[in-house]
Amino acid sequence: MKKIKILLFSIITSFIFIEVSAVRAGTLDFSVNPVLPSNQVTANEGYFDLLMSPGASQTVKVELINNQSKAITVDIAAASATTNVNGVVVYSPTTTPLDKSLKYNLAHQVELPNKITLQPKATQTVSITANMPNSSFDGVIAGGITFKEENQKSTSSQKGMTVDNVYQYVLGFLMRQNKTNLAPTLTMNNVQAAQVNYRNVINATLQNSAMAYLKDMNVNATVQGISDNTLKYTYSNSAMEMAPNSSFNLPIPVSIQGAVQAGQTSQPLKAGKYQLSMTVYGQKDAAGNYQANVNGIATKYDYKWTLTRDFTVSAQEATKLNSSDLTVPKDNSVNILLIVGLILIFLLILLIIFLILHRRKKAKETQKQNALENELAEMKAKLQKIESKEEK
């Protein structure tokens, strides 16, 4: 549950959406202060973690302080926690589909105003009503409340590109019925070739279907070619986390990720059969039963999963992905042959047009010559008749 109380700095362009978790002075016109109740599970934290009975309702307070000398309107929204492709838990609304295992969507368990107007230099209290489901359960309902000022106009230029900056404050919001430590689960539901930021990857869909966080997630993955055993792609990350009842596509790089140096290219993705093998550790614990090396240090964990799946990349998939991967050199021989073929077709059409026009011209000339010869023959015949009359 690190950094649940976070300020999200969203940079939106026509090509990229980046959400950075960082607190920056002077970026928000207002402040957010949660008033933690007595049934708060984790005291002295900057987010809500409510211990409630089944079917109970509770209203909590959040203070919004306008730091500016002008009135501002703040949009408010609730969302269930999800996990992004970087293995980071996201508490703000996203376009990521909610996992099928999610039984209780936080957005449906709380009541709050969708916006509020803050007068200049004023403090106003927002009431949020949490409604605990009637059914009993172990685990946690996890999500967040997002506060975002309307009509933000903050732009900057970076290397000739205009960037719109949108700032929002996300407050973690958890609901639970007991303090039972529920174990997370991990399954690999699907593996397929895909792209992230126009780079080829192998996507492994990981799912945590338990109402528990998968913390301190340490992933080591290897994609080994079966059709071509010389092909091998690896990925490791020891600083990941998954939200309860969430899933995400873990991208294992095939092409160069990030900035590409001059003259640097990626090998194209090859069609064929592959096998993905993955070892995942979770929840650091000095008394844990499983051990892994993290940056050369032996680290113990409570949980370990070994996941394996075979998959196939078709020739059609490989061709399509390679054609749109910005780091894969393109085969121009096909284009050259196409251009040569088009030129030959064009020349052939010109030749046909020339022959047709030449034939028509020749036919017209022949027709004119025949007409002239006919006229001469007629004139000759008339002269002969005249001469024959004069002789008589």
SEVEX-606896 format. One line per 4 residues: number of its first residue (from 1); their letters; for each residue y, x, z of C-alpha. Coordinates in steps of 0.2 Angstrom, whole numbers. Each point is the difference from the previous one (the first is absolute). Example, Ala and Ser with C-alpha at 12.3 -4.5 7.8 and 13.67 -1.06 7.14 Angstrom:
BEGIN
1) as) -22/62/39 | 17/6/-3 .
This chain:
BEGIN
1) mkki) 0/0/0 | 12/14/-4 | 17/-4/-6 | -2/-19/0 .
5) kill) 18/-2/4 | 7/8/-16 | 15/-1/-11 | -6/-2/-18 .
9) fsii) 11/9/-13 | -5/-8/-17 | 6/8/-16 | -2/-12/-15 .
13) tsfi) 2/5/-18 | -7/-8/-16 | -15/12/0 | -3/4/19 .
17) fiev) -1/-8/17 | 0/12/14 | 0/-5/19 | 4/14/12 .
21) savr) -3/-2/19 | 15/9/7 | 15/-4/11 | 16/5/-8 .
25) agtl) 17/-2/9 | 13/-11/-8 | -13/-9/-12 | 0/-17/9 .
29) dfsv) 15/-11/4 | -10/-7/14 | -12/4/14 | -16/-8/6 .
33) npvl) -6/-1/18 | -16/-8/5 | 0/-8/18 | -18/3/6 .
37) psnq) -8/-13/10 | -10/2/16 | -17/-3/-9 | 4/15/-12 .
41) vtan) -16/11/-1 | 8/16/-4 | 15/2/11 | 16/10/-5 .
45) egyf) -4/-1/-18 | 12/-6/-13 | -11/-13/-7 | -8/-16/6 .
49) dllm) -19/0/5 | -3/-17/8 | -15/-4/11 | -2/-19/-1 .
53) spga) -13/-13/3 | -9/-10/-14 | 12/-14/-6 | 15/6/10 .
57) sqtv) 18/1/-7 | 13/12/6 | 18/3/-5 | 6/18/0 .
61) kvel) 18/6/-3 | 8/13/-12 | 18/5/2 | 9/4/-16 .
65) innq) 16/10/1 | 13/0/-14 | 8/18/0 | 13/-5/-13 .
69) skai) 16/-8/0 | -5/-13/-13 | -13/-14/1 | -17/4/-7 .
73) tvdi) -15/-11/-5 | -17/6/5 | -16/-6/-8 | -15/-1/11 .
77) aaas) -18/-1/-5 | -18/2/8 | -15/8/-9 | -17/6/5 .
81) attn) -4/18/0 | -7/8/-15 | -5/18/-6 | 7/9/-15 .
85) vngv) -8/12/-11 | 6/15/11 | -10/-7/14 | 16/-5/9 .
89) vvys) 1/-17/10 | 14/-11/-7 | 8/-13/11 | 13/-7/-13 .
93) pttt) -3/-13/-14 | -9/8/-15 | -8/-6/-16 | -16/7/6 .
97) pldk) -13/-14/1 | -6/-4/17 | -18/4/4 | -13/-14/-1 .
101) slky) -6/5/18 | 17/-5/7 | -2/-16/10 | 17/-1/8 .
105) nlah) 15/4/-10 | 14/5/12 | 13/-9/-12 | -9/-16/4 .
109) qvel) -1/3/19 | 18/3/4 | 16/-11/-2 | 17/7/-3 .
113) pnki) 16/-3/-10 | 0/7/-18 | 18/7/2 | 14/2/13 .
117) tlqp) 18/3/-2 | 8/13/12 | 18/-1/4 | 10/17/0 .
121) katq) -5/11/15 | -10/-14/7 | -17/-1/8 | -12/-15/-3 .
125) tvsi) -17/-4/6 | -14/-5/-12 | -14/-10/7 | -18/3/-7 .
129) tanm) -14/-12/5 | -17/7/0 | -15/-13/-2 | -17/7/5 .
133) pnss) -15/-8/-9 | -10/-12/10 | -16/10/-4 | -5/15/12 .
137) fdgv) -2/17/-8 | 0/18/4 | 12/12/-9 | 18/-1/-6 .
141) iagg) 11/-10/-12 | 11/13/-7 | 16/-1/-10 | 19/2/1 .
145) itfk) 17/-9/-1 | 12/7/-13 | 19/-1/2 | 10/4/-16 .
149) eenq) 18/-2/-4 | 4/-11/-15 | 10/6/-15 | -1/18/4 .
153) ksts) 9/11/-12 | -4/18/2 | -3/11/-15 | -1/18/-3 .
157) sqkg) -3/11/-15 | -14/13/-1 | -2/10/-16 | 8/-13/-11 .
161) mtvd) -10/-14/7 | 9/-14/10 | -10/-5/16 | 2/-15/10 .
165) nvyq) -2/2/19 | -7/-14/10 | -1/1/19 | -10/-10/12 .
169) yvlg) -6/0/17 | -19/-4/4 | -5/-5/17 | -19/1/4 .
173) flmr) -8/-17/6 | -17/0/8 | -9/-15/8 | -17/1/10 .
177) qnkt) -10/-10/12 | -8/15/10 | 0/18/1 | -17/3/-7 .
181) nlap) -1/15/-11 | -8/-6/-16 | -8/12/-11 | 7/1/-18 .
185) tltm) -12/-1/-15 | 1/9/-17 | -8/-5/-16 | 2/6/-18 .
189) nnvq) 0/-15/-11 | 4/7/-17 | 3/16/-10 | 9/1/-17 .
193) aaqv) 11/11/-11 | 18/-5/1 | 18/7/1 | 14/3/12 .
197) nyrn) 17/4/-6 | -8/3/-18 | -12/13/7 | -19/-2/-1 .
201) vina) -9/-3/16 | -17/-7/7 | 4/-15/11 | -11/-4/14 .
205) tlqn) 3/-17/8 | -2/3/19 | 0/-15/12 | 2/-2/19 .
209) sama) -6/-18/3 | 1/1/19 | 15/-6/11 | 3/18/5 .
213) ylkd) 10/15/-6 | -9/14/-8 | 10/14/8 | 0/19/-4 .
217) mnvn) -9/-3/-16 | -7/17/-7 | -6/-2/-18 | -10/13/-10 .
221) atvq) -6/-6/-18 | -8/8/-15 | -3/-7/-17 | -14/8/-9 .
225) gisd) -4/-2/-18 | -18/-6/-4 | 1/0/-19 | 9/17/1 .
229) ntlk) -3/9/17 | 14/12/-4 | 12/-13/4 | 6/-1/18 .
233) ytys) 15/-8/9 | 4/1/19 | 12/-8/12 | 3/3/19 .
237) nsam) 13/-8/12 | -1/1/19 | 15/-11/4 | -4/-17/-6 .
241) emap) -1/-17/8 | -5/-18/-4 | 7/-16/6 | -12/-13/7 .
245) nssf) -8/-11/-13 | 7/10/-15 | -6/9/-15 | 8/12/-12 .
249) nlpi) -4/11/-16 | -2/18/5 | 5/10/-15 | -11/16/-3 .
253) pvsi) 10/11/-12 | -7/4/-17 | 17/6/-8 | 14/10/7 .
257) qgav) 9/-11/13 | 19/2/3 | 12/11/-9 | -8/10/-15 .
261) qagq) 6/18/-4 | 5/5/-17 | -16/2/-11 | -11/-7/13 .
265) tsqp) -12/-14/-6 | -15/-9/7 | -18/-1/-8 | -3/-18/-7 .
269) lkag) -12/-11/10 | -17/0/-8 | -11/-15/-3 | -17/0/9 .
273) kyql) -9/-3/17 | 7/6/16 | -4/0/19 | 13/-2/14 .
277) smtv) -5/7/17 | 12/-3/14 | 0/5/19 | 12/-9/11 .
281) ygqk) 4/3/18 | 10/-11/12 | 8/-1/17 | 3/18/7 .
285) daag) -9/1/17 | -3/16/10 | -17/-9/6 | -4/-6/-18 .
289) nyqa) -17/2/-7 | 5/7/-17 | 9/16/-4 | 10/6/-15 .
293) nvng) 12/15/-4 | 18/-5/-2 | 10/14/-6 | -12/12/7 .
297) iatk) -1/-8/17 | -16/-9/6 | 5/-18/3 | -11/-14/8 .
301) ydyk) 0/-18/-6 | -8/-17/6 | -5/-6/-17 | -8/7/-16 .
305) wtlt) -4/-8/-17 | -10/8/-14 | 3/-10/-16 | -8/3/-18 .
309) rdft) 2/-10/-16 | -4/4/-18 | 11/-7/-14 | 3/2/-18 .
313) vsaq) 16/3/-11 | -2/-7/-17 | 7/9/-16 | 12/-14/-2 .
317) eatk) 7/1/18 | 1/19/-2 | 10/-1/-16 | 12/-13/6 .
321) lnss) 3/10/16 | 2/16/-8 | 12/-7/-13 | 12/-6/14 .
325) dltv) -2/15/12 | 16/10/-2 | -8/17/5 | -15/-1/-13 .
329) pkdn) 4/8/-16 | -2/-12/-15 | -11/3/-15 | 12/0/-15 .
333) svni) -13/3/-13 | -3/-19/-1 | 18/-3/-3 | 1/13/-13 .
337) lliv) -14/-7/-9 | 7/-17/1 | 17/6/-7 | -9/10/-14 .
341) glil) -10/-16/-4 | 16/-11/0 | 9/13/-12 | -15/-1/-12 .
345) ifll) 0/-19/0 | 19/0/-3 | -2/12/-15 | -14/-10/-7 .
349) illi) 10/-16/1 | 15/9/-9 | -12/6/-13 | -7/-17/-3 .
353) ifli) 18/-7/-1 | 4/14/-12 | -15/-4/-11 | 4/-19/0 .
357) lhrr) 18/3/-5 | -5/13/-13 | -12/-12/-7 | 12/-15/0 .
361) kkak) 13/12/-9 | -12/5/-13 | -5/-18/-3 | 18/-5/-2 .
365) etqk) 3/15/-12 | -16/-5/-10 | 6/-18/-1 | 17/6/-6 .
369) qnal) -7/11/-13 | -12/-13/-6 | 15/-13/-1 | 10/13/-10 .
373) enel) -14/4/-12 | -2/-19/-3 | 19/-2/-3 | -1/15/-12 .
377) aemk) -15/-8/-9 | 9/-16/-2 | 16/8/-6 | -11/10/-13 .
381) aklq) -8/-16/-5 | 17/-8/-3 | 6/15/-10 | -16/-1/-11 .
385) kies) 3/-18/-4 | 19/3/-4 | -5/15/-12 | -13/-11/-8 .
389) keek) 12/-14/-4 | 13/12/-7 | -13/8/-12 | -3/-18/-6 .
